[in-house]
Amino acid sequence: MWPSLIIGIMVFVFILLMVKAIHYTEFVLVHGLGLEVVGQIMGYSVISFLPALLPMSLLFSVLMTYGRLSHDSEIVALKATGHSMWSILFPAFLLSILVAFISSQTSFHLAPWGNRQFEVLITKLGQTKAGASIREGTFSEGFFDMVVYANSVDSKKGELTKVFIFDERDADSPLTVIAKSGQLVQDPKNPGHSALLRLFNGNIHRKSESHTKINFNSFDIRLIDPVKYETREKSPPSLTIDEINDKLKAGVKDPEMLRTLQTEYNKRWAIAAACIIFALLGVGLGTNPNSRRQKSGGLVISLVVVILYWIIYVSAEGFARSGQAPVQIAIWTPNLIFFLFSLWSLKRVWN
């Protein structure tokens, strides 16, 4: 089962990347990011999804292996030589225990790290590639706490023409800056925290007790956001299992946040447990000793089962987060349904 498990991981990683391909293409074409940065984004995405990819890959592996055994009549041969149902099932069960352990550790520690790195990288890029957030002919708010308008924008080169800026970072003395052109210069030593907006051929209007107008040939606006990256709190998916435990033990007063933390805690255990359930289900669906027609189709069956599981799972998670159902019951219901289905499939095959 090991080779098909590795193939399954590669197949589902490929499917995941294909689903996100349009988004990654936008990073390259629109935001002008290099392939190295896009590779980092893809890597962090795969790491954050790894706990969910492992049970899918295990189901694919077991289905392929036991389907091949059934097609070659080796299941019949094993039963004829006195092997019990448990002895034939045991290899898949043993592998599921190992994969469940790996899935739990990635879910507890590695995936939160990957998700956190993804968040940090996107946050840095959102500021480092700030020119891409400025749309031609529209007022862009939230650009380092300023309102920016540009008649035309070259996001790859960071060049702007006919620029209007309203800067109210100093509430007592807001600035209005008008320039014929501008250039966004990034700080290579501190990307995402510091940038320089260099404006050419314009004037500055300051309104305080009186109106002041200053003409300039070149004017630099230092864009600094030194604390947003360091102080940004982790999102719940970026918390390790220990951090979630600590927050739950400390007590959370916000009911919505409490449900979110409880959901995160239970879903990580539930996904790890799904490995064992998927292995049993794979044996039940893959084994058909009375038929020689089943040799392929493991991937198709895997996809159908996975899609059904995640439809139920996402719905149950939504009920848990919204408070429409108790968190533990909602999160573990998909596993219970598929566990009963796996027992039925095993009973059907081995009777």
N, C-alpha and C positions, 0 to 999 in steps of 0.2 A: 504493500500500500504506500510505501514511502515515495517512490517515483511519481505516482499519480497524485499524491498529496502536494508535492512540490509543483507539479504541472498545474494542479488546481489553483494554487496560490498565484502562480503566474497568470493564469487565464483570468481570474477574478480581478487581479490588479490591473490587467490590460483593459478589462471592461470598465473598471472604475475610471481609469485615465481617459478612455474614450468618451465616457459620459461628461467628463469635465474638459474635453478637448477644446470646445468652443470658448470656454472661459479662459483657458491657457492661451489660446490664440489671440484673444483680446489683450492679454497682458503684453504680448509681443508686439502686435500691430498698433494698438491704440496707445498703450502706456509706454511703449518703447523699452521694455525690460530686456536684458540680455538673457541668453539661453541658460547661463549659470544660475541666475536668480529664479528663472522659471523651473529649473531642475530642483532647486531647493524647495520651492512651493509644492511641486509634485511629490517630492520625498516626504515632506512633513504631512501632506494629505494622506499618503499611503500608510505612514506610521500611525496616524490618528484613527484610521479605519481598520488597522490590522486585527484588533480583537474580533471584529465582525467578519473579516475575511477568512479567519481560521476555521470556524465551524462550517462555513460554506465549502471551503476547500476539502475539509474532512468528509463531508457528505459526498462530494464528487469522487473522492478517492475510494471510499467504501463502496459506492454504487458501481464504479468501474471495476473494482477488484472482484466483488462477489458476483457481478453480472458476467464477468469473464469466466469465473469458476462454474457458474450455472450453465453457460453456453457450452463449455467443454465437458460437461457432465461430471466434473470433479466433485461437486457437492454430493451427487448420487454415490460416487465412489467412496467418499469419506464416510457417508452414513452406512454404506454397505460393509465397511471395515470396522464398524462398531463405534465410530466417533459420535458423541452426543451433540445435541444442539448447542450446549454451552461451550464445548471444546471448539466447535466451528465458529461460534460467535466471539470467543475469547480474544483472538488477535485484534479485531476491530474495537472491542471494549478496552483493551489495554492501550491501544493507540489513542483512543478518545480520552482516556485519563491523562495521558501525556500532553496531548494537544490542549485539553481543558486547563491544565496547569500553566502551559505557555500562554494561552489566551488570557487567563486571569492575571498573570504577571504583567503582560503587555497592557491590559486594561487598567490595572492598578497604578502602574508607574510609567511605562514607555509611551502609551498612547496620550496620556495627559501632557507629557513632555513634548511630544510631537505637535499636539494641538496648541500648546502654549507658544512653541517656536513659530508655528504658522500665524498665530495672532500677532505676535511681536513683529514678524517680518512684514505682514500686511500693513500693520500700523506704521512701521518705518517707511514702507514704500508709499503709503498714502500721503506721507509728508515729503519724502525724498523726491518722489515723482509728482510734486505738487502741481507742476504745469499741466499734467494730464487731468487734474480736477477742475481746471478752468475751461469752460465751454465757450465757444465763439458766440458772441452776440447775446449772452445771457449774464445775469448777475450771479456770481458764484459766492455763496456764503460759507463761512467756516474755514476759509483759507487763512490759517494762522490767525483766527479771530478777526479777520477783515472781510470786507465785501469787495470783490474784484470784478471788473468788467473789461473785456478786451474785444476789439472788433474782429481780430483774427488771432489764432493760436497755433503754434507749431510745438506740439507737446514733446516731440523727440528732441528738438534743439532747445526747448525752453524759451522760445522767442515769442513776444507779444507785440501787437501794434494797436495804436489808439487805445491807451490804457486809462481806465478810471478806477481809483481806489478810494474807499472810505474806511479810514482807520480810526476806530474808537477804543483802542486798547487803553488810551488815557481818556477816561470818560469826561474829565474836566476840560480837556482841550483836544477834541477830535480833529483829525486831519482829513482833508480832501485833496488827493493828488491826481493831476491830469498830465499825461505824457504821450508823446507821439509813438514811442516804442519802448520796449523793455526786454530785459534778459534775466532769466532765472538761473542763478549760479549756485550749485550745490556745494556744501562743505564736505569734501571727501573724507575728512578725519572724523566727522560726526554726523553721518547721514541720518536724516529724519529728525534731528534735533536742531539743526542750524542750516540756514540757507540765506542767500543774498538776492534780493530783487533789485536789479540795477535798471533805473529808468533814465531815458534820454529825452532832452528837449521838451520841458514841460514847466508846470508851476504848482506850487503848494498853497493851499488855502487853509488857514488856521482860524478857528472861531473860538474865542474866549470872551474877554470883556470887549474886545474890538476885533475887527476882521484884518487879518494879515495875509498878504500875498507875496510869495517868493518865487522868482523865476530861476530855472536851473538848466544847465546843459547836461549834467549827469547828477543823479541823486540815488543813493543806496538806502534801501530799507532792509535792516537786519531782521530776519525772521528766525526767532529762537523759541523753541518749545522744550526746555531742558528737563521738565519733570513728568511730562505725560507718559513717556516710555517707562520710567522707573516706577512710578506710583500707580500705574494702571493695574487694577485688581484682576486677578485671574477669573476667567469665566468658570462656571461649574464643570464643564467638560475638561478643563485644564487642571483641575484639582486632583491630586493623588488620592488614593483611598484613605491614607492616613490623615490627610488634610480635611477630607470630608468628615471622617470620624471625629476629629478635633472640633470642627465647627458644630457638629451635632451634639457633642458632649457639652460644649460651652453654652449651648442653648441659642436658638434662633427665634427672634420675636416675630419676624415677618412670616406670615403663614405661607405666602407664595414661595419665598426662598426656602423655607423648611421643606415644602413638598418637592422643590427642585433638587435639593441636596439628597433627600430620601430616594427620589427617583434615580439619581446618579448612582447612589450606593447600591441599590437593588439591581439596576440594569447591568452593572458590571459583573455581579455574581451570576445573574441570569444568562448573560451571553456566554460565560464560561461553562455553565451547566448545559447550555444548548449543544456543546460539542458532544457530550455523551448521548444526548437524545438524538442528534443527527446521525451518530454512528449506528445506533440501534435501528433507526429508520432506514439508513442506507442498506443495512443487512436485509431488512424486511422487504424493501423495494427491489433490491438488486438480486436477491435469491429467488430463483424460480426453477426448481429442479425438474419440473415436468415439461419444460419448454426449452427448445434449442434456438429460439428465435432472438433471444435477448443477448446481444453482444455489444451493441453500442447504445447510444442514447442517454448515457450517464449525465452528460452535461445538460441536456435538455430537461431531464427529470430534476436535476439539481436546481436549475434555474426556476422551474415551476414551483418546487417546494420552497426555495428561498424567497421567491416573490410572495407566495401565500403567507409564509412566516412573517415577513417584514410588514406586510399589509396589516396583519393582526397585531403585530408588535407595535408599530407606529400608532395605530388606533388606541391600543391599550396605554401606551406612554402618554398620549394626549389626554386620556381620561385621568391618568395619575397626576399630570401637571396642572390640570384645570380643577382638580379636586372633585371630579364627578364620581370617582371610585377610590377606595383606599389604595395607597401606593403599592403595598406589598401584593395585594390581590391582582391589581391591574398588570403589574410588571411580570408576575410569574404565571399569569393565565396562558399566554402563548406557549410557554414551555410545557405546562400541564396538558394543553390540547394536543400538542405534537408528541408528548410522551405517551399518551393514551393511543394515539394513532400509530406510533411505532410498535406498541405492544400488540395492537390488532394486526398489523402487517406481519409481525413475527409469528403470531399464532396462526394466521392464515397459511403461512408458508410451511410451518413445521408440523402442523397437524397431519 
